[in-house]
């Protein structure tokens, strides 16, 4: 696995109720950030390239995971 902290998994497994599979917390947070970034572009503004939005989304997700570990 990559050196990037994935933050664990978001939803528990339906049988074991353990957080051991599925979407990672990093991907989930990046998806939420992406929605906000796209929504903030508005109809009258120029859209950023998808790669830039994806990159920024993961930067936000990484920052959220790091901040959450501070306590």
The first five atom37 places (N, CA, C, CB, O) and aatype in JSON, in Angstrom:
{
  "aatype": [20, 20, 20, 20, 20, 20, 20, 20, 20, 20, 20, 20, 20, 20, 20, 20, 20, 20, 20, 20, 20, 20, 20, 20, 20, 20, 20, 20, 20, 20, 20, 20, 20, 20, 20, 20, 20, 20, 20, 20, 20, 20, 20, 20, 20, 20, 20, 20, 20, 20, 20, 20, 20, 20, 20, 20, 20, 20, 20, 20, 20, 20, 20, 20, 20, 20, 20, 20, 20, 20, 20],
  "atom_mask": [
    [1, 1, 1, 1, 1],
    [1, 1, 1, 1, 1],
    [1, 1, 1, 1, 1],
    [1, 1, 1, 1, 1],
    [1, 1, 1, 1, 1],
    [1, 1, 1, 1, 1],
    [1, 1, 1, 1, 1],
    [1, 1, 1, 1, 1],
    [1, 1, 1, 1, 1],
    [1, 1, 1, 1, 1],
    [1, 1, 1, 1, 1],
    [1, 1, 1, 1, 1],
    [1, 1, 1, 1, 1],
    [1, 1, 1, 1, 1],
    [1, 1, 1, 1, 1],
    [1, 1, 1, 1, 1],
    [1, 1, 1, 1, 1],
    [1, 1, 1, 1, 1],
    [1, 1, 1, 1, 1],
    [1, 1, 1, 1, 1],
    [1, 1, 1, 1, 1],
    [1, 1, 1, 1, 1],
    [1, 1, 1, 1, 1],
    [1, 1, 1, 1, 1],
    [1, 1, 1, 1, 1],
    [1, 1, 1, 1, 1],
    [1, 1, 1, 1, 1],
    [1, 1, 1, 1, 1],
    [1, 1, 1, 1, 1],
    [1, 1, 1, 1, 1],
    [1, 1, 1, 1, 1],
    [1, 1, 1, 1, 1],
    [1, 1, 1, 1, 1],
    [1, 1, 1, 1, 1],
    [1, 1, 1, 1, 1],
    [1, 1, 1, 1, 1],
    [1, 1, 1, 1, 1],
    [1, 1, 1, 1, 1],
    [1, 1, 1, 1, 1],
    [1, 1, 1, 1, 1],
    [1, 1, 1, 1, 1],
    [1, 1, 1, 1, 1],
    [1, 1, 1, 1, 1],
    [1, 1, 1, 1, 1],
    [1, 1, 1, 1, 1],
    [1, 1, 1, 1, 1],
    [1, 1, 1, 1, 1],
    [1, 1, 1, 1, 1],
    [1, 1, 1, 1, 1],
    [1, 1, 1, 1, 1],
    [1, 1, 1, 1, 1],
    [1, 1, 1, 1, 1],
    [1, 1, 1, 1, 1],
    [1, 1, 1, 1, 1],
    [1, 1, 1, 1, 1],
    [1, 1, 1, 1, 1],
    [1, 1, 1, 1, 1],
    [1, 1, 1, 1, 1],
    [1, 1, 1, 1, 1],
    [1, 1, 1, 1, 1],
    [1, 1, 1, 1, 1],
    [1, 1, 1, 1, 1],
    [1, 1, 1, 1, 1],
    [1, 1, 1, 1, 1],
    [1, 1, 1, 1, 1],
    [1, 1, 1, 1, 1],
    [1, 1, 1, 1, 1],
    [1, 1, 1, 1, 1],
    [1, 1, 1, 1, 1],
    [1, 1, 1, 1, 1],
    [1, 1, 1, 1, 1]
  ],
  "atom_positions": [
    [[0.84, -1.18, 0.0], [0.0, 0.0, 0.0], [0.88, 1.24, 0.0], [-0.95, 0.0, 1.21], [2.03, 1.19, 0.44]],
    [[0.37, 2.3, -0.47], [1.07, 3.56, -0.57], [1.46, 4.1, 0.81], [0.22, 4.58, -1.31], [0.89, 3.68, 1.82]],
    [[2.41, 5.01, 0.85], [2.83, 5.63, 2.1], [1.8, 6.65, 2.59], [4.17, 6.31, 1.92], [1.88, 7.09, 3.74]],
    [[0.85, 7.01, 1.77], [-0.17, 7.98, 2.15], [-1.12, 7.34, 3.14], [-0.95, 8.51, 0.91], [-1.58, 6.22, 2.93]],
    [[-1.41, 8.05, 4.23], [-2.34, 7.55, 5.24], [-3.75, 7.54, 4.66], [-2.28, 8.41, 6.53], [-4.3, 8.6, 4.35]],
    [[-4.33, 6.36, 4.51], [-5.67, 6.23, 3.95], [-6.76, 6.49, 4.99], [-5.84, 4.84, 3.37], [-7.92, 6.66, 4.64]],
    [[-6.38, 6.53, 6.27], [-7.33, 6.85, 7.32], [-8.25, 5.73, 7.74], [-8.14, 7.98, 6.9], [-9.19, 5.95, 8.49]],
    [[-7.99, 4.52, 7.26], [-8.87, 3.4, 7.59], [-10.05, 3.34, 6.63], [-9.36, 3.51, 9.03], [-10.07, 4.01, 5.6]],
    [[-11.05, 2.54, 7.0], [-12.23, 2.38, 6.16], [-13.42, 3.11, 6.79], [-12.56, 0.89, 5.96], [-13.46, 3.32, 8.0]],
    [[-14.37, 3.49, 5.95], [-15.49, 4.31, 6.4], [-16.63, 3.49, 7.0], [-16.01, 5.13, 5.25], [-17.09, 3.79, 8.1]],
    [[-17.08, 2.47, 6.29], [-18.26, 1.71, 6.72], [-17.87, 0.32, 7.19], [-19.27, 1.62, 5.58], [-16.99, -0.3, 6.59]],
    [[-18.5, -0.19, 8.24], [-18.16, -1.53, 8.71], [-18.66, -2.6, 7.75], [-18.74, -1.76, 10.1], [-19.63, -2.4, 7.01]],
    [[-17.99, -3.73, 7.78], [-18.43, -4.88, 7.0], [-19.77, -5.34, 7.57], [-17.36, -6.05, 7.04], [-19.94, -5.38, 8.78]],
    [[-20.69, -5.68, 6.71], [-22.05, -5.98, 7.15], [-22.16, -7.21, 8.04], [-22.93, -6.16, 5.95], [-23.09, -7.31, 8.84]],
    [[-21.25, -8.15, 7.93], [-21.34, -9.37, 8.75], [-20.54, -9.23, 10.04], [-20.84, -10.59, 7.95], [-21.05, -9.5, 11.12]],
    [[-19.29, -8.81, 9.92], [-18.41, -8.75, 11.1], [-18.51, -7.43, 11.84], [-16.98, -8.98, 10.68], [-18.06, -7.33, 12.98]],
    [[-19.1, -6.43, 11.22], [-19.2, -5.08, 11.78], [-17.83, -4.5, 12.11], [-20.06, -5.09, 13.03], [-17.69, -3.68, 13.02]],
    [[-16.81, -4.93, 11.36], [-15.47, -4.4, 11.52], [-15.14, -3.49, 10.35], [-14.43, -5.54, 11.63], [-15.62, -3.71, 9.24]],
    [[-14.35, -2.49, 10.61], [-13.94, -1.55, 9.57], [-12.7, -2.1, 8.87], [-13.66, -0.13, 10.17], [-11.58, -1.62, 9.1]],
    [[-12.89, -3.1, 8.02], [-11.74, -3.76, 7.41], [-11.83, -3.86, 5.89], [-11.6, -5.12, 7.97], [-10.97, -4.49, 5.28]],
    [[-12.83, -3.25, 5.28], [-12.93, -3.29, 3.83], [-13.84, -2.18, 3.35], [-13.44, -4.67, 3.35], [-14.53, -1.53, 4.14]],
    [[-13.84, -1.96, 2.05], [-14.71, -0.94, 1.47], [-13.96, 0.33, 1.13], [-15.83, -0.61, 2.43], [-12.75, 0.3, 0.9]],
    [[-14.67, 1.43, 1.09], [-14.08, 2.7, 0.72], [-13.22, 3.24, 1.87], [-15.18, 3.72, 0.33], [-13.61, 3.18, 3.04]],
    [[-12.06, 3.76, 1.51], [-11.19, 4.31, 2.56], [-11.71, 5.67, 2.99], [-9.73, 4.41, 2.07], [-12.43, 6.35, 2.26]],
    [[-11.32, 6.05, 4.2], [-11.7, 7.37, 4.71], [-11.15, 8.46, 3.79], [-11.19, 7.56, 6.16], [-11.82, 9.48, 3.58]],
    [[-9.95, 8.28, 3.26], [-9.34, 9.27, 2.38], [-10.17, 9.46, 1.11], [-7.91, 8.85, 2.01], [-10.43, 10.59, 0.7]],
    [[-10.59, 8.35, 0.49], [-11.4, 8.45, -0.73], [-12.76, 9.08, -0.43], [-11.59, 7.07, -1.37], [-13.27, 9.87, -1.23]],
    [[-13.35, 8.73, 0.7], [-14.65, 9.28, 1.09], [-14.56, 10.79, 1.3], [-15.16, 8.6, 2.36], [-15.39, 11.55, 0.8]],
    [[-13.54, 11.22, 2.04], [-13.36, 12.65, 2.28], [-13.04, 13.4, 0.98], [-12.24, 12.88, 3.3], [-13.52, 14.51, 0.77]],
    [[-12.24, 12.78, 0.11], [-11.92, 13.42, -1.17], [-13.18, 13.58, -2.01], [-10.87, 12.6, -1.94], [-13.35, 14.6, -2.68]],
    [[-14.07, 12.6, -1.98], [-15.32, 12.69, -2.71], [-16.19, 13.84, -2.22], [-16.09, 11.39, -2.61], [-16.8, 14.56, -3.01]],
    [[-16.24, 14.0, -0.9], [-17.01, 15.12, -0.33], [-16.39, 16.46, -0.73], [-17.08, 15.0, 1.21], [-17.1, 17.4, -1.09]],
    [[-15.06, 16.54, -0.65], [-14.39, 17.78, -1.04], [-14.61, 18.08, -2.51], [-12.88, 17.69, -0.73], [-14.81, 19.24, -2.88]],
    [[-14.57, 17.06, -3.35], [-14.77, 17.24, -4.78], [-16.15, 17.82, -5.07], [-14.6, 15.91, -5.51], [-16.3, 18.71, -5.91]],
    [[-17.17, 17.32, -4.37], [-18.52, 17.84, -4.56], [-18.57, 19.33, -4.26], [-19.52, 17.09, -3.67], [-19.16, 20.11, -5.0]],
    [[-17.94, 19.72, -3.16], [-17.93, 21.13, -2.78], [-17.15, 21.98, -3.78], [-17.33, 21.29, -1.41], [-17.58, 23.08, -4.12]],
    [[-16.02, 21.48, -4.23], [-15.22, 22.24, -5.19], [-15.96, 22.44, -6.51], [-13.89, 21.52, -5.45], [-15.96, 23.54, -7.07]],
    [[-16.61, 21.39, -6.99], [-17.35, 21.5, -8.24], [-18.55, 22.43, -8.06], [-17.81, 20.11, -8.73], [-18.83, 23.27, -8.92]],
    [[-19.26, 22.28, -6.94], [-20.43, 23.11, -6.7], [-20.05, 24.59, -6.57], [-21.16, 22.65, -5.43], [-20.83, 25.46, -6.94]],
    [[-18.87, 24.86, -6.05], [-18.46, 26.26, -5.86], [-18.04, 26.93, -7.16], [-17.33, 26.32, -4.86], [-17.88, 28.15, -7.19]],
    [[-17.86, 26.15, -8.23], [-17.47, 26.74, -9.51], [-18.59, 27.62, -10.06], [-17.12, 25.64, -10.52], [-18.32, 28.65, -10.66]],
    [[-19.82, 27.22, -9.86], [-20.95, 28.01, -10.35], [-21.09, 27.96, -11.85], [-20.8, 29.44, -9.92], [-20.17, 27.56, -12.56]],
    [[-22.26, 28.36, -12.34], [-22.54, 28.3, -13.77], [-21.78, 29.35, -14.57], [-24.01, 28.46, -14.01], [-21.48, 29.13, -15.74]],
    [[-21.47, 30.48, -13.97], [-20.85, 31.58, -14.7], [-19.34, 31.61, -14.58], [-21.41, 32.87, -14.22], [-18.69, 32.49, -15.15]],
    [[-18.76, 30.66, -13.86], [-17.32, 30.64, -13.68], [-16.7, 29.55, -14.55], [-16.96, 30.43, -12.2], [-17.35, 28.57, -14.91]],
    [[-15.44, 29.74, -14.88], [-14.72, 28.75, -15.67], [-14.42, 27.54, -14.79], [-13.41, 29.35, -16.27], [-13.97, 27.69, -13.66]],
    [[-14.66, 26.34, -15.32], [-14.39, 25.11, -14.57], [-12.91, 24.78, -14.62], [-15.22, 23.96, -15.12], [-12.26, 24.96, -15.65]],
    [[-12.4, 24.29, -13.51], [-11.03, 23.83, -13.45], [-10.93, 22.46, -14.12], [-10.52, 23.78, -11.99], [-11.91, 21.72, -14.13]],
    [[-9.78, 22.13, -14.67], [-9.62, 20.79, -15.24], [-9.86, 19.71, -14.17], [-8.21, 20.63, -15.86], [-9.54, 19.92, -13.0]],
    [[-10.4, 18.59, -14.57], [-10.75, 17.53, -13.64], [-9.56, 17.08, -12.8], [-11.32, 16.34, -14.39], [-9.7, 16.8, -11.61]],
    [[-8.39, 17.02, -13.41], [-7.2, 16.61, -12.67], [-6.86, 17.55, -11.54], [-6.03, 16.51, -13.6], [-6.42, 17.11, -10.48]],
    [[-7.06, 18.84, -11.75], [-6.8, 19.82, -10.69], [-7.8, 19.68, -9.56], [-6.83, 21.24, -11.26], [-7.44, 19.79, -8.39]],
    [[-9.06, 19.44, -9.9], [-10.09, 19.27, -8.88], [-9.81, 17.99, -8.08], [-11.51, 19.21, -9.52], [-9.91, 17.99, -6.86]],
    [[-9.45, 16.92, -8.77], [-9.15, 15.66, -8.09], [-7.95, 15.83, -7.15], [-8.86, 14.54, -9.11], [-7.99, 15.37, -6.0]],
    [[-6.91, 16.49, -7.62], [-5.72, 16.71, -6.8], [-6.07, 17.54, -5.57], [-4.62, 17.41, -7.62], [-5.69, 17.18, -4.45]],
    [[-6.79, 18.62, -5.75], [-7.18, 19.47, -4.63], [-8.06, 18.71, -3.65], [-7.91, 20.71, -5.13], [-7.96, 18.91, -2.44]],
    [[-8.93, 17.85, -4.16], [-9.82, 17.06, -3.3], [-9.02, 16.17, -2.36], [-10.78, 16.21, -4.15], [-9.34, 16.05, -1.18]],
    [[-7.98, 15.54, -2.89], [-7.16, 14.68, -2.04], [-6.29, 15.49, -1.09], [-6.27, 13.78, -2.9], [-5.97, 15.01, 0.0]],
    [[-5.91, 16.69, -1.46], [-5.19, 17.55, -0.51], [-6.07, 17.88, 0.69], [-4.73, 18.85, -1.2], [-5.61, 17.85, 1.83]],
    [[-7.34, 18.18, 0.43], [-8.28, 18.44, 1.52], [-8.46, 17.19, 2.38], [-9.64, 18.9, 0.97], [-8.46, 17.27, 3.61]],
    [[-8.62, 16.04, 1.74], [-8.8, 14.78, 2.48], [-7.59, 14.49, 3.36], [-9.04, 13.61, 1.51], [-7.74, 14.12, 4.52]],
    [[-6.39, 14.66, 2.82], [-5.17, 14.42, 3.59], [-5.08, 15.37, 4.78], [-3.92, 14.57, 2.69], [-4.66, 14.97, 5.87]],
    [[-5.47, 16.62, 4.58], [-5.44, 17.59, 5.66], [-6.45, 17.22, 6.76], [-5.75, 19.0, 5.12], [-6.15, 17.37, 7.94]],
    [[-7.62, 16.73, 6.37], [-8.62, 16.31, 7.35], [-8.12, 15.13, 8.17], [-9.93, 15.95, 6.64], [-8.3, 15.1, 9.39]],
    [[-7.49, 14.16, 7.52], [-6.97, 13.0, 8.24], [-5.86, 13.42, 9.2], [-6.45, 11.94, 7.25], [-5.84, 12.98, 10.35]],
    [[-4.96, 14.26, 8.73], [-3.86, 14.72, 9.58], [-4.39, 15.52, 10.78], [-2.88, 15.58, 8.76], [-3.93, 15.33, 11.9]],
    [[-5.34, 16.39, 10.54], [-5.9, 17.2, 11.62], [-6.62, 16.31, 12.64], [-6.86, 18.26, 11.05], [-6.53, 16.54, 13.85]],
    [[-7.34, 15.3, 12.14], [-8.05, 14.4, 13.02], [-7.13, 13.6, 13.94], [-8.89, 13.46, 12.21], [-7.53, 13.23, 15.04]],
    [[-5.93, 13.33, 13.49], [-4.97, 12.58, 14.31], [-4.36, 13.42, 15.41], [-3.87, 12.02, 13.43], [-3.78, 12.88, 16.35]],
    [[-4.48, 14.75, 15.3], [-3.93, 15.65, 16.32], [-4.72, 15.56, 17.62], [-3.91, 17.09, 15.82], [-4.22, 15.86, 18.7]],
    [[-5.97, 15.16, 17.49], [-6.8, 14.98, 18.7], [-7.67, 16.09, 18.92], [-6.0, 14.79, 19.89], [-8.42, 16.1, 19.89]]
  ]
}
